[in-house]
Amino acid sequence: MDSLQERKGCEVKLKIDEKGNYIGSTNGKSCPSDRKGASCATSEVIIVPNELHSWDRGFNDHDEQVWGALHKVHTSLLNRSLDVLYSIILE
């Protein structure tokens, strides 16, 4: 991957919850997708200390899920300072 490209409608807007975690998602079905028969994609994200949880899914025109985890959230352990990550995300 040489560069990142903005995908209109696919932004994940993050807010801070009462515990200081960052939580966000795409806006409904506004993110277009053609992956594996999908017409749109959704993403839900939670950032807690040292972890990034995400749930990415694709849906077809009949609102049937065609890709992504059914019940499980993907978790990545973060190896660098979350302060750096937060400053990048929130700019």
Contact map, one row per residue, 1 for C-alpha under 8 A:
1111000000000000000000000000000000000000000000000000000000000000000000000000000000000000000
1111000000000000000000000000000000000000000000000000000000000000000000000000000000000000000
1111100000000000000000000000000000000000000000000000000000000000000000000000000000000000000
1111110000000000000000000000000000000000000000000000000000000000000000000000000000000000000
0011111000000000000000000000000000000000000000000000000000000000000000000000000000000000000
0001111100000000000000000000000000000000000000000000000000000000000000000000000000000000000
0000111111100000000000000000001000000000000000000000000000000000000000000000000000000000000
0000011111100000000000000000001000000000000000000000000000000000000000000000000000000000000
0000001111100000000000000110011100000000000000000000000000000000000000000000000000000000000
0000001111110000000000000110011100000000110000000000000000000000000000000000000000000000000
0000001111111000000000001110000000000000000000000000000000000000000000000000000000000000000
0000000001111100000000011110000000000000001110000000000000000000000000000000000000000000000
0000000000111110000000011100000000000000000000000000000000000000000000000000000000000000000
0000000000011111000001111000000000000000000000000000000000000000000000000000000000000000010
0000000000001111100001110000000000000000000000000000000000000000000000000000000000000000000
0000000000000111111111100000000000000000000000000000000000000000000000000000000000000000000
0000000000000011111111100000000000000000000000000000000000000000000000000000000000000000000
0000000000000001111110000000000000000000000000000000000000000000000000000000000000000000000
0000000000000001111110000000000000000000000000000000000000000000000000000000000000000000000
0000000000000001111111000000000000000000000000010000000000000000000000000000000000000000000
0000000000000001111111100000000000000000000001111000000000000000000000000000000000000000000
0000000000000111100111110000000000000000000011110000000000000000000000000000000000000000000
0000000000000111100011111000000000000000000111100000000000000000000000000000000000000000000
0000000000011110000001111100000000000000000111000000000000000000000000000000000000000000000
0000000000111100000000111110000000000000011110000000000000000000000000000000000000000000000
0000000011111000000000011111111000000000011100000000000000000000000000000000000000000000000
0000000011110000000000001111111000000000010000000000000000000000000000000000000000000000000
0000000000000000000000000111111000000000010000000000000000000000000000000000000000000000000
0000000000000000000000000111111100000001110000000000000000000000000000000000000000000000000
0000000011000000000000000111111100000001100000000000000000000000000000000000000000000000000
0000001111000000000000000111111110000001110000000000000000000000000000000000000000000000000
0000000011000000000000000000111111000011100000000000000000000000000000000000000000000000000
0000000000000000000000000000001111100111100000000000000001000000000000000000000000000000000
0000000000000000000000000000000111111111000000000000000000000000000000000000000000000000000
0000000000000000000000000000000011111110000000000000000001000000000000000000000000000000000
0000000000000000000000000000000001111100000000000000000000000000011000000000000000000000000
0000000000000000000000000000000001111110000000000000000000110000010000000000000000000000000
0000000000000000000000000000000011111111100000000000000001111000111000000000000000000000000
0000000000000000000000000000000111101111100000000000000001111000000000000000000000000000000
0000000000000000000000000000111111000111110000000000000001110000000000000000000000000000000
0000000001000000000000000000111110000111111000000000000111100000000000000000000000000000000
0000000001000000000000001111101000000001111100000000001111000000000000000000000000000000000
0000000000010000000000001100000000000000111110000000011110000000000000000000000000000000000
0000000000010000000000111100000000000000011111000000011100000000000000000000000000000000000
0000000000010000000001111000000000000000001111100001111000000000000000000000000000000000000
0000000000000000000011110000000000000000000111110001110000000000000000000000000000000000000
0000000000000000000011100000000000000000000011111111100000000000000000000000000000000000000
0000000000000000000111000000000000000000000001111111000000000000000000000000000000000000000
0000000000000000000010000000000000000000000000111110000000000000000000000000000001000000000
0000000000000000000000000000000000000000000000111111000000000000000000000000111011000000000
0000000000000000000000000000000000000000000000111111100000000000000000000011110000000000000
0000000000000000000000000000000000000000000011110111110000000000000000000011110000000000000
0000000000000000000000000000000000000000000011100011111000000000000000001111000000000000000
0000000000000000000000000000000000000000001111000001111100000000000000001110000000000000000
0000000000000000000000000000000000000000011110000000111110000000000110011100000000000000000
0000000000000000000000000000000000000000111100000000011111000000000110000000000000000000000
0000000000000000000000000000000000000000111000000000001111100000111110000000000000000000000
0000000000000000000000000000000010100111110000000000000111110000111100000000000000000000000
0000000000000000000000000000000000001111100000000000000011111111111000000000000000000000000
0000000000000000000000000000000000001111000000000000000001111111110000000000000000000000000
0000000000000000000000000000000000000110000000000000000000111111000000000000000000000000000
0000000000000000000000000000000000000000000000000000000000111111000000000000000000000000000
0000000000000000000000000000000000000000000000000000000000111111100000000000000000000000000
0000000000000000000000000000000000000000000000000000000000111111110000000000000000000000000
0000000000000000000000000000000000000100000000000000000011110011111100000000000000000000000
0000000000000000000000000000000000011100000000000000000011110001111100000000000000000000000
0000000000000000000000000000000000010100000000000000000011100000111110000000000000000000000
0000000000000000000000000000000000000000000000000000001111000000111111000000000000000000000
0000000000000000000000000000000000000000000000000000001110000000001111111000000000000000000
0000000000000000000000000000000000000000000000000000000000000000000111110000000000000000000
0000000000000000000000000000000000000000000000000000000000000000000011111000000000000000000
0000000000000000000000000000000000000000000000000000001000000000000011111100000000000000000
0000000000000000000000000000000000000000000000000000111000000000000010111110000000000000000
0000000000000000000000000000000000000000000000000000111000000000000000011111000000000000000
0000000000000000000000000000000000000000000000000011110000000000000000001111100000000000000
0000000000000000000000000000000000000000000000000011100000000000000000000111110000000000000
0000000000000000000000000000000000000000000000000111000000000000000000000011111000000000000
0000000000000000000000000000000000000000000000000111000000000000000000000001111111000000000
0000000000000000000000000000000000000000000000000100000000000000000000000000111110000000000
0000000000000000000000000000000000000000000000000000000000000000000000000000011111010000000
0000000000000000000000000000000000000000000000000100000000000000000000000000011111111000000
0000000000000000000000000000000000000000000000001100000000000000000000000000010111111100000
0000000000000000000000000000000000000000000000000000000000000000000000000000000011111110000
0000000000000000000000000000000000000000000000000000000000000000000000000000000111111111000
0000000000000000000000000000000000000000000000000000000000000000000000000000000011111111100
0000000000000000000000000000000000000000000000000000000000000000000000000000000001111111110
0000000000000000000000000000000000000000000000000000000000000000000000000000000000111111111
0000000000000000000000000000000000000000000000000000000000000000000000000000000000011111111
0000000000000000000000000000000000000000000000000000000000000000000000000000000000001111111
0000000000000100000000000000000000000000000000000000000000000000000000000000000000000111111
0000000000000000000000000000000000000000000000000000000000000000000000000000000000000011111
